[in-house]
Amino acid sequence: MYKQWYLLLIGLACAVGTAGADDRPNIVLILADDLGFSDVGVYGSEIATPTIDALAEQGISFTNFHTAASCAPSRAMLLTGVDSHRAGVANIPEAIPPEQAHSPNYQGSLSPNVVTIAQLLSNGGYRTYMAGKWHLGLDQMPNARGFTRSVSLADTGADNWEQKPYLPLYDEARWFEDDEPLRLPDDFYSSEYLVDRLIEFIGDTPSDRPFFGYLSFQAVHIPVQTPPEFTARYADRYRNGWDEVRTTRLREAIKRGIVRPTTQLIDMPTTREWDQLSKVEQERESKQMAVYAGMVEAMDYHLGRLISHLEQTGQYTNTLFIVTSDNGPEPSDPLALAGPLFRWWLRLNGYHTDIERLGERGSFNFLGTDNASAAASPLAFYKFYAGEGGMRVPLVISGPPVVAPSRLNHGFAYVKDVAATILDIANVEHPGSLYRGKDIEPMTGKSLQPILQARTERVRDDSEVIGYEVGGNAALFQGDYKIVMNRPSVGDGQWHLYNIQEDPGEYHDLALELPGRFRRMRDAYDHYVEDNGVLPIPDDYDQVRQVGVHGYQALAKRYGGIAGLIALILLACGWVLGSRFLRQRTS
């Protein structure tokens, strides 16, 4: 009798415990910085990314996923599901011209009228952690925006080996832990450190509450740096130049079904003839790309350590992984554009540009326009521009509730959709236009869960439009079509129409062939501008140059007096030379 009662009580206790357990999936959002469309193995790359490739094998690779062509606007939309203008981050704060700085849409900091998915997930019972680059405003740091634990880099980027800035914009690299200033350890390397900290936050023991982890890598943002053993794997890979990389990646992407056989490569005006470079120039350019590839592989390797930790602690099978990039590859050549004062600033801050040691501690390395076109292959343009190479990036989603894994999805998807997808999977509702008694912007992204569950191939019909603008470069998407305008000197300042499903390389302009569609989409873009408070850009605006202007103004203010005057004079000289260099590259 007693034994029967005892067994009954045990059964009831187990039933209550099971009923009370939260079996919703853990969610890990992995954001690379400036990763190109074909920089991942499953998208046609020669770079080894076995961790991401394995996730793709167990999940879905999206081939038509778009984000903003600049990091802070992407991050704002990623975490809110709201258009970047309405979220207060129409551009990165470092590139906002004075003519736009008065607008609440152009503060470069998350607006108080948006709510993040971290806030909503935290309210909905999730543990919320962040490790990595934030870049959404010092007045809106991660813990104030819903993360219970965080280690974050506040600004656009920083050195990957030391706590120092990579531009004159800042006195130091501003790192924080739980929104309080943080000193980095002496053995710091960004990808390793960020994974270590997220592992620490998650812990070794599964909890009765699921977690949301936002892993925001510095890789592969300037300065492009990685341990030499990763660079060594690619020592000879890029000896034949960027054209070979572009064409090889195109062939592989077609073979894998990432793009259609109709895809063609356009000749970017900023891409030089490899054979016309000197031997020293070829050596430097191939080494820069080798370091870049090594940094991508190092990021993938450390992501693998996170997955191994989740496997070893019994947390892997119930974890959803989302891997993407904030924009296409970075084309800037700061040494050519910024003039002599920047080189002086680099030396003052312990940087060198020696070919032999590129990527190692103390080196200042970058891709430049030529290698950036290779990283974006087979697409046109790169970061900052509204061409597909700036906006179309990898998106891999793996884990529950994905069904029919190891498949491609070719339907159009947009960065705002990630936030909606995460909330849908977590069974957390967005509050609409009112949050805790305060008016907020409603989410306009769409959940991709119907695609994950193999119920549909796309979540938007052909009548829906998505508008976009950053720094005067603009686009509007509708069904398989896109209108796009890129400003000079790399773009021509004219609107074009492409079928980006058949022609992702934006090779064949359809504006004259389909005048009715072109006109309707232009009208729709004008409505987008009006509805979202998009401001006109100054005629002489250049995004990279504006960042430089802010940097030199910071230097002049920092040093003051005669030193400040000298800084401004050198600024003018540097930008004259840099502009002449860029005109020569695009002529």
ZAKEVO-991255 format. One line per 8 residues: for each residue x, y, z of C-alpha. Coordinates in Angstrom, 1 decimal. Example, Ala and Ser with C-alpha at 12.3 -4.5 7.8 and 13.67 -1.06 7.14 Angstrom:
12.3,-4.5,7.8 ~ 13.7,-1.1,7.1 .
***
This chain:
0.0,0.0,0.0 ~ 2.7,2.5,1.0 ~ 4.8,1.4,-2.0 ~ 1.9,2.2,-4.3 ~ 1.3,5.6,-2.8 ~ 5.0,6.3,-3.0 ~ 5.2,5.4,-6.7 ~ 2.1,7.5,-7.4 .
3.7,10.6,-5.7 ~ 6.9,10.1,-7.7 ~ 4.9,9.9,-10.9 ~ 2.9,13.1,-10.0 ~ 6.2,14.9,-9.2 ~ 7.7,13.9,-12.5 ~ 4.6,15.0,-14.3 ~ 4.6,18.4,-12.6 .
8.3,18.8,-13.3 ~ 7.8,17.9,-17.0 ~ 4.9,20.3,-17.3 ~ 6.8,23.1,-15.8 ~ 10.0,22.6,-17.9 ~ 10.6,25.1,-20.7 ~ 11.4,23.1,-23.7 ~ 11.7,26.0,-26.1 .
15.0,26.0,-28.1 ~ 18.1,27.9,-27.2 ~ 18.9,30.4,-29.9 ~ 22.4,31.5,-30.9 ~ 22.6,34.4,-33.3 ~ 26.1,34.5,-34.9 ~ 26.9,37.8,-36.8 ~ 30.1,38.1,-38.8 .
31.4,41.5,-39.6 ~ 32.0,42.4,-43.3 ~ 31.8,38.8,-44.5 ~ 31.3,38.5,-48.2 ~ 28.5,36.4,-49.9 ~ 30.9,33.7,-51.1 ~ 33.3,33.7,-48.2 ~ 31.8,30.5,-46.7 .
32.5,27.0,-48.1 ~ 28.9,26.1,-48.7 ~ 28.4,29.3,-50.8 ~ 31.4,28.4,-53.1 ~ 34.4,29.6,-51.2 ~ 37.9,28.2,-51.1 ~ 38.1,29.2,-47.5 ~ 37.8,26.4,-45.0 .
34.6,26.9,-42.9 ~ 33.8,23.3,-41.7 ~ 31.7,24.5,-38.7 ~ 29.4,26.7,-40.7 ~ 29.3,24.1,-43.5 ~ 28.2,21.4,-41.0 ~ 25.4,23.7,-39.7 ~ 24.3,24.2,-43.3 .
24.3,20.5,-43.9 ~ 21.9,20.2,-40.9 ~ 19.8,23.2,-41.8 ~ 18.9,25.7,-44.6 ~ 21.2,28.0,-46.6 ~ 19.4,31.1,-47.9 ~ 20.8,32.3,-51.2 ~ 18.7,35.5,-51.6 .
19.0,37.1,-48.1 ~ 19.7,40.8,-47.9 ~ 20.9,43.2,-45.2 ~ 22.0,46.8,-45.1 ~ 25.3,47.6,-46.7 ~ 26.6,49.2,-43.5 ~ 26.9,47.7,-40.1 ~ 25.0,49.8,-37.6 .
21.8,50.0,-39.7 ~ 21.9,46.2,-40.2 ~ 22.4,45.6,-36.5 ~ 19.5,47.9,-35.6 ~ 17.2,46.0,-37.9 ~ 18.5,42.6,-36.9 ~ 17.7,43.2,-33.2 ~ 14.4,45.1,-33.7 .
12.7,44.0,-36.9 ~ 12.2,47.7,-37.7 ~ 13.5,49.7,-40.6 ~ 16.8,51.4,-39.7 ~ 15.5,54.9,-40.3 ~ 12.6,54.4,-37.9 ~ 15.0,52.7,-35.4 ~ 17.2,55.8,-35.3 .
20.2,54.3,-37.1 ~ 19.9,55.4,-40.7 ~ 23.7,55.3,-41.0 ~ 26.7,54.6,-38.8 ~ 27.2,57.5,-36.5 ~ 30.8,58.0,-37.8 ~ 29.4,58.7,-41.3 ~ 26.4,61.0,-40.6 .
26.9,64.4,-42.3 ~ 26.0,67.6,-40.4 ~ 23.1,68.2,-42.8 ~ 21.3,65.1,-41.4 ~ 22.4,65.1,-37.7 ~ 19.4,67.0,-36.5 ~ 16.9,64.2,-37.4 ~ 16.0,61.6,-34.8 .
16.3,59.0,-37.6 ~ 20.0,59.9,-38.0 ~ 21.4,59.7,-34.5 ~ 23.3,56.4,-35.0 ~ 21.9,55.1,-31.7 ~ 18.9,52.9,-31.1 ~ 15.8,55.1,-30.7 ~ 13.8,54.9,-27.5 .
10.8,54.1,-29.6 ~ 12.0,50.6,-30.5 ~ 12.2,47.4,-28.4 ~ 14.8,44.8,-29.0 ~ 14.3,41.0,-29.2 ~ 16.6,40.7,-26.2 ~ 14.1,42.7,-24.1 ~ 11.2,40.7,-25.3 .
13.0,37.3,-24.9 ~ 14.1,38.3,-21.4 ~ 10.5,39.2,-20.6 ~ 9.4,35.9,-22.1 ~ 11.6,33.8,-19.8 ~ 14.9,33.5,-21.8 ~ 18.3,34.1,-20.4 ~ 19.9,36.6,-22.7 .
23.7,37.0,-23.4 ~ 25.8,39.0,-25.8 ~ 29.5,38.9,-26.7 ~ 31.0,41.1,-29.3 ~ 30.5,44.3,-31.3 ~ 27.5,46.5,-30.4 ~ 27.8,49.7,-32.4 ~ 24.2,50.9,-31.5 .
25.1,53.8,-29.2 ~ 26.8,54.4,-25.9 ~ 23.5,55.6,-24.5 ~ 21.8,52.3,-25.5 ~ 24.2,49.6,-24.3 ~ 23.4,45.9,-24.3 ~ 22.3,45.4,-20.7 ~ 20.0,48.4,-21.0 .
18.5,46.8,-24.0 ~ 17.6,43.4,-22.6 ~ 20.8,41.4,-22.2 ~ 21.3,40.0,-18.7 ~ 25.1,39.5,-19.3 ~ 27.2,41.1,-21.9 ~ 30.8,41.9,-23.0 ~ 30.7,44.4,-25.8 .
32.7,46.7,-28.1 ~ 30.8,49.9,-28.3 ~ 32.1,51.3,-31.6 ~ 32.6,50.5,-35.3 ~ 35.7,48.3,-34.8 ~ 39.0,47.9,-33.0 ~ 42.2,46.0,-33.0 ~ 41.8,42.2,-32.6 .
45.0,41.7,-30.5 ~ 45.1,44.7,-28.2 ~ 42.8,47.2,-26.6 ~ 43.4,50.0,-29.1 ~ 41.4,51.7,-31.8 ~ 41.9,51.3,-35.5 ~ 40.9,54.9,-36.4 ~ 41.6,58.3,-34.9 .
37.9,58.6,-34.0 ~ 38.5,57.2,-30.5 ~ 41.1,57.6,-27.7 ~ 40.9,53.9,-27.0 ~ 38.9,50.8,-27.9 ~ 35.8,51.1,-25.7 ~ 35.0,47.7,-24.3 ~ 32.4,47.1,-21.7 .
31.2,44.2,-19.4 ~ 27.6,44.5,-18.3 ~ 27.7,48.1,-19.6 ~ 30.7,49.0,-17.3 ~ 34.2,49.8,-18.7 ~ 36.3,46.7,-19.3 ~ 40.1,46.1,-19.6 ~ 40.9,43.3,-22.0 .
43.4,40.5,-21.0 ~ 46.9,40.5,-22.3 ~ 46.3,37.3,-24.3 ~ 43.3,38.7,-26.1 ~ 42.4,37.6,-29.6 ~ 38.9,38.8,-30.6 ~ 37.3,35.6,-32.0 ~ 38.7,33.4,-29.2 .
37.9,35.8,-26.4 ~ 34.3,36.4,-27.5 ~ 33.6,32.7,-27.8 ~ 35.2,32.1,-24.3 ~ 33.0,34.8,-22.8 ~ 29.8,33.5,-24.3 ~ 30.7,29.9,-23.1 ~ 31.2,31.4,-19.7 .
27.8,33.1,-19.7 ~ 26.0,30.0,-20.9 ~ 27.7,27.8,-18.3 ~ 28.2,24.0,-18.1 ~ 24.9,22.9,-16.8 ~ 21.6,23.0,-18.7 ~ 19.1,25.3,-17.1 ~ 15.3,24.9,-16.9 .
15.2,28.2,-18.9 ~ 16.4,28.5,-22.5 ~ 19.0,31.0,-23.5 ~ 19.5,33.5,-26.3 ~ 23.1,34.1,-27.2 ~ 24.2,36.9,-29.6 ~ 27.7,36.3,-30.8 ~ 28.8,39.3,-32.7 .
32.3,38.7,-34.1 ~ 34.8,41.4,-35.1 ~ 36.0,39.1,-37.9 ~ 36.6,40.2,-40.7 ~ 36.4,43.9,-40.1 ~ 39.4,46.2,-40.5 ~ 42.1,45.7,-39.2 ~ 42.1,42.2,-40.7 .
44.2,40.2,-38.3 ~ 44.6,36.5,-37.5 ~ 47.2,34.1,-35.9 ~ 49.9,33.3,-38.5 ~ 49.1,29.6,-38.5 ~ 45.7,30.4,-40.1 ~ 47.3,32.8,-42.7 ~ 49.9,30.1,-43.6 .
47.1,27.8,-44.9 ~ 46.5,30.3,-47.7 ~ 50.1,31.4,-48.4 ~ 50.0,30.5,-52.1 ~ 46.3,30.5,-52.7 ~ 46.0,34.0,-54.0 ~ 49.2,34.3,-56.1 ~ 47.2,34.5,-59.3 .
45.0,37.4,-58.3 ~ 41.4,38.3,-57.7 ~ 40.1,37.5,-61.1 ~ 40.8,33.9,-60.6 ~ 39.1,33.9,-57.2 ~ 36.0,35.6,-58.7 ~ 35.6,33.2,-61.6 ~ 36.4,30.1,-59.5 .
33.8,31.1,-56.9 ~ 31.2,31.8,-59.6 ~ 31.7,28.3,-61.1 ~ 31.5,26.7,-57.6 ~ 28.4,28.8,-56.7 ~ 26.6,27.7,-59.9 ~ 27.7,24.0,-59.3 ~ 26.3,24.1,-55.8 .
23.0,25.7,-56.9 ~ 23.7,29.0,-55.0 ~ 23.2,31.1,-58.1 ~ 21.7,30.2,-61.5 ~ 23.8,29.3,-64.5 ~ 22.6,32.6,-66.1 ~ 24.7,34.6,-63.6 ~ 27.4,36.8,-65.1 .
30.2,38.8,-63.6 ~ 30.4,42.6,-64.2 ~ 33.7,44.3,-64.5 ~ 34.0,46.6,-61.4 ~ 35.7,49.9,-62.3 ~ 37.7,49.7,-59.1 ~ 39.3,46.3,-60.0 ~ 42.8,46.6,-61.5 .
44.4,44.2,-64.0 ~ 46.5,41.8,-61.9 ~ 49.3,41.5,-64.5 ~ 49.8,45.3,-64.4 ~ 50.8,45.3,-60.8 ~ 54.4,45.1,-59.7 ~ 55.7,42.0,-58.0 ~ 55.7,43.8,-54.7 .
52.1,44.9,-55.1 ~ 51.1,41.4,-56.1 ~ 52.8,40.0,-53.0 ~ 51.1,42.5,-50.7 ~ 47.6,42.0,-52.2 ~ 47.8,38.2,-52.1 ~ 49.1,38.3,-48.5 ~ 46.2,40.7,-47.6 .
43.7,38.2,-49.0 ~ 45.5,35.3,-47.3 ~ 45.2,37.0,-43.9 ~ 41.5,37.7,-44.6 ~ 40.9,34.0,-45.5 ~ 42.8,33.0,-42.3 ~ 40.6,35.3,-40.2 ~ 37.4,33.8,-41.6 .
38.7,30.3,-40.9 ~ 39.8,31.3,-37.3 ~ 36.3,32.7,-36.7 ~ 34.8,29.4,-37.9 ~ 37.2,27.4,-35.7 ~ 36.3,29.3,-32.6 ~ 32.6,29.0,-33.4 ~ 33.3,25.3,-33.5 .
34.5,25.5,-29.9 ~ 31.2,27.0,-28.9 ~ 29.3,24.1,-30.6 ~ 31.6,21.5,-28.9 ~ 30.8,23.1,-25.5 ~ 27.1,22.8,-26.2 ~ 27.5,19.2,-27.3 ~ 29.5,18.3,-24.3 .
27.1,19.9,-21.9 ~ 23.9,18.4,-23.4 ~ 22.7,21.7,-24.8 ~ 23.3,21.2,-28.5 ~ 20.3,19.2,-29.8 ~ 17.9,21.9,-28.5 ~ 19.7,24.9,-29.9 ~ 18.9,26.8,-33.0 .
21.8,28.5,-34.8 ~ 21.5,31.5,-37.1 ~ 24.7,32.5,-39.0 ~ 24.9,35.7,-41.1 ~ 26.9,38.9,-41.8 ~ 26.1,42.5,-41.3 ~ 27.0,43.5,-44.8 ~ 29.3,42.7,-47.7 .
33.1,42.9,-47.7 ~ 34.9,46.1,-46.8 ~ 36.5,47.9,-49.8 ~ 38.3,50.8,-48.1 ~ 42.0,51.4,-48.4 ~ 42.7,53.7,-45.5 ~ 46.3,54.2,-46.4 ~ 45.5,55.5,-49.9 .
42.5,57.6,-48.9 ~ 43.4,59.2,-45.6 ~ 46.8,60.8,-46.4 ~ 50.0,61.3,-44.3 ~ 48.4,62.1,-41.0 ~ 46.8,58.7,-40.8 ~ 50.1,57.0,-41.4 ~ 51.6,59.1,-38.6 .
48.6,58.1,-36.4 ~ 49.2,54.4,-37.1 ~ 52.8,54.6,-36.1 ~ 51.9,56.5,-33.0 ~ 49.5,53.7,-32.0 ~ 52.0,50.9,-32.7 ~ 50.8,49.7,-36.1 ~ 53.0,48.6,-39.0 .
52.2,47.5,-42.5 ~ 55.1,45.1,-43.1 ~ 54.1,42.4,-45.7 ~ 55.9,39.6,-43.8 ~ 53.9,40.2,-40.6 ~ 50.5,41.2,-42.0 ~ 47.8,39.9,-39.7 ~ 49.9,39.5,-36.7 .
49.9,41.6,-33.5 ~ 50.7,45.2,-34.4 ~ 49.9,45.0,-38.1 ~ 47.3,47.1,-39.9 ~ 45.7,45.1,-42.7 ~ 42.7,45.4,-45.0 ~ 41.2,44.1,-48.2 ~ 40.8,47.0,-50.6 .
38.4,47.3,-53.5 ~ 40.0,44.6,-55.7 ~ 39.9,41.8,-53.1 ~ 36.5,42.9,-51.8 ~ 35.1,42.3,-55.3 ~ 36.5,38.7,-55.1 ~ 35.0,38.2,-51.6 ~ 31.6,39.3,-52.9 .
31.8,37.2,-56.1 ~ 29.7,36.7,-58.2 ~ 27.9,39.8,-57.1 ~ 28.6,43.5,-58.0 ~ 29.8,46.1,-55.6 ~ 30.6,45.7,-51.9 ~ 30.1,47.3,-48.5 ~ 28.5,50.8,-48.4 .
26.9,50.3,-51.8 ~ 23.4,49.1,-52.6 ~ 24.6,46.6,-55.2 ~ 24.1,42.9,-54.4 ~ 27.7,42.6,-53.2 ~ 27.0,45.1,-50.5 ~ 23.6,43.8,-49.4 ~ 23.4,40.0,-50.2 .
25.1,37.9,-47.6 ~ 25.1,34.3,-46.3 ~ 22.3,33.2,-44.0 ~ 22.4,29.7,-42.5 ~ 19.7,28.5,-40.1 ~ 20.2,25.1,-38.4 ~ 18.5,23.2,-35.6 ~ 14.9,23.0,-34.3 .
12.5,23.6,-35.9 ~ 14.2,23.1,-39.3 ~ 12.7,20.2,-41.2 ~ 14.1,18.6,-44.4 ~ 17.7,19.8,-43.7 ~ 20.5,20.3,-46.2 ~ 18.5,22.4,-48.6 ~ 18.7,25.8,-50.3 .
16.1,28.5,-50.2 ~ 16.0,31.0,-53.0 ~ 13.2,33.2,-51.8 ~ 13.9,36.8,-51.0 ~ 14.5,37.5,-47.3 ~ 15.5,40.6,-45.4 ~ 17.4,41.4,-42.3 ~ 14.3,42.5,-40.4 .
13.0,38.9,-40.8 ~ 15.6,37.5,-38.5 ~ 14.1,39.3,-35.4 ~ 10.6,38.1,-36.4 ~ 11.8,34.6,-36.9 ~ 13.5,34.4,-33.5 ~ 10.4,35.7,-31.6 ~ 8.2,33.2,-33.5 .
10.5,30.3,-32.7 ~ 10.7,31.4,-29.0 ~ 6.9,31.7,-28.9 ~ 7.2,35.3,-27.8 ~ 4.9,37.9,-29.2 ~ 5.9,41.3,-30.3 ~ 3.8,43.9,-28.5 ~ 2.9,45.8,-31.6 .
2.9,49.6,-31.2 ~ 2.7,49.7,-27.4 ~ 5.3,48.4,-24.9 ~ 5.0,48.9,-21.2 ~ 2.7,51.9,-21.7 ~ 4.9,53.6,-24.3 ~ 4.4,54.0,-28.0 ~ 6.9,52.0,-30.1 .
7.5,51.2,-33.7 ~ 5.8,48.0,-34.8 ~ 7.9,45.2,-36.2 ~ 7.8,45.0,-40.0 ~ 9.9,41.9,-40.5 ~ 8.3,38.6,-41.4 ~ 9.0,35.2,-39.7 ~ 10.9,32.7,-41.8 .
9.5,29.8,-39.8 ~ 7.2,28.7,-42.6 ~ 10.3,28.2,-44.7 ~ 12.1,26.4,-41.9 ~ 9.2,24.0,-41.6 ~ 9.1,23.5,-45.4 ~ 5.6,24.9,-45.7 ~ 6.5,27.5,-48.3 .
9.5,28.8,-50.3 ~ 9.0,32.5,-49.6 ~ 7.2,34.6,-47.0 ~ 6.4,37.6,-49.3 ~ 4.2,37.7,-52.4 ~ 5.2,39.6,-55.5 ~ 3.2,42.7,-54.5 ~ 5.2,43.4,-51.4 .
8.1,45.9,-51.5 ~ 11.1,46.4,-49.3 ~ 12.8,49.8,-49.5 ~ 16.4,50.6,-48.5 ~ 18.8,53.6,-48.2 ~ 22.1,54.2,-46.5 ~ 24.4,57.1,-47.3 ~ 22.5,58.0,-50.5 .
22.8,54.6,-52.1 ~ 19.4,53.1,-52.5 ~ 17.3,50.1,-53.5 ~ 13.8,48.7,-53.6 ~ 13.0,45.0,-53.8 ~ 9.7,43.5,-55.2 ~ 9.4,39.8,-56.0 ~ 12.4,38.8,-58.1 .
13.1,42.4,-59.1 ~ 15.3,45.2,-57.7 ~ 15.8,48.8,-58.6 ~ 19.1,50.2,-57.4 ~ 21.1,53.4,-57.5 ~ 24.7,53.8,-56.4 ~ 26.3,57.2,-56.1 ~ 29.6,58.2,-57.8 .
32.5,57.7,-58.0 ~ 32.1,53.9,-57.9 ~ 28.4,54.1,-59.0 ~ 26.9,56.2,-61.8 ~ 24.2,57.9,-59.8 ~ 21.4,56.4,-62.1 ~ 18.6,54.0,-61.3 ~ 18.7,50.5,-62.8 .
16.4,47.5,-62.8 ~ 17.5,43.9,-62.4 ~ 15.9,40.5,-62.0 ~ 18.1,39.4,-59.2 ~ 16.9,35.8,-59.2 ~ 18.1,35.3,-62.8 ~ 20.8,37.9,-62.7 ~ 22.3,38.3,-59.2 .
25.4,39.8,-60.8 ~ 23.3,42.8,-61.9 ~ 24.7,42.5,-65.4 ~ 21.6,43.2,-67.6 ~ 19.7,46.4,-66.9 ~ 15.9,45.9,-67.6 ~ 14.8,49.5,-67.1 ~ 14.2,50.1,-70.8 .
12.8,46.7,-71.4 ~ 10.3,46.9,-68.6 ~ 9.4,50.6,-68.3 ~ 6.1,50.0,-66.5 ~ 7.7,47.9,-63.8 ~ 10.6,50.3,-63.5 ~ 8.2,53.3,-63.1 ~ 6.0,51.6,-60.5 .
9.0,50.5,-58.4 ~ 10.5,54.1,-58.6 ~ 7.1,55.4,-57.3 ~ 7.2,52.8,-54.5 ~ 10.7,53.9,-53.5 ~ 9.5,57.5,-53.3 ~ 6.7,56.4,-51.0 ~ 9.3,54.6,-48.9 .
11.4,57.8,-48.6 ~ 8.4,59.7,-47.4 ~ 7.1,57.1,-45.0 ~ 10.4,56.5,-43.3 ~ 11.9,60.0,-43.1 ~ 14.8,59.4,-45.5 ~ 16.7,62.7,-45.9 ~ 18.6,63.8,-49.0 .
22.3,63.4,-48.9 ~ 24.7,66.3,-49.7 ~ 25.8,66.3,-53.3 ~ 29.5,65.9,-52.4 ~ 28.9,63.3,-49.7 ~ 31.3,60.3,-49.5 ~ 30.7,57.9,-46.7 ~ 34.3,56.8,-46.2 .
35.5,60.4,-46.4 ~ 32.9,61.5,-43.8 ~ 34.3,59.0,-41.4 ~ 37.8,60.4,-42.1 ~ 36.5,64.0,-41.5 ~ 35.1,63.0,-38.1 ~ 38.4,61.2,-37.3 ~ 40.5,64.2,-38.1 .
38.2,66.5,-36.2 ~ 38.6,64.3,-33.2 ~ 42.4,64.5,-33.6 ~ 42.3,68.3,-33.9 ~ 40.1,68.6,-30.8 ~ 42.3,66.1,-28.9 ~ 45.5,67.9,-29.6 ~ 44.2,71.5,-30.0 .
46.2,74.6,-30.9 ~ 48.9,74.4,-33.5 ~ 48.7,70.6,-33.6 ~ 45.0,70.8,-34.4 ~ 45.7,73.2,-37.2 ~ 48.4,71.0,-38.7 ~ 46.0,68.1,-38.5 ~ 43.3,69.9,-40.5 .
45.9,71.0,-43.1 ~ 47.1,67.4,-43.4 ~ 43.5,66.3,-43.6 ~ 42.9,68.5,-46.7 ~ 46.1,67.4,-48.4 ~ 45.4,63.8,-47.6 ~ 41.9,63.8,-49.0 ~ 42.9,65.7,-52.2 .
45.5,62.9,-52.8 ~ 43.1,60.2,-51.8 ~ 40.3,61.5,-54.1 ~ 42.7,61.7,-57.0 ~ 43.8,58.1,-56.3 ~ 40.1,56.9,-56.3 ~ 39.4,58.8,-59.5 ~ 42.3,57.1,-61.2 .
41.1,53.7,-60.0 ~ 37.6,54.2,-61.4 ~ 38.5,55.9,-64.7 .
***
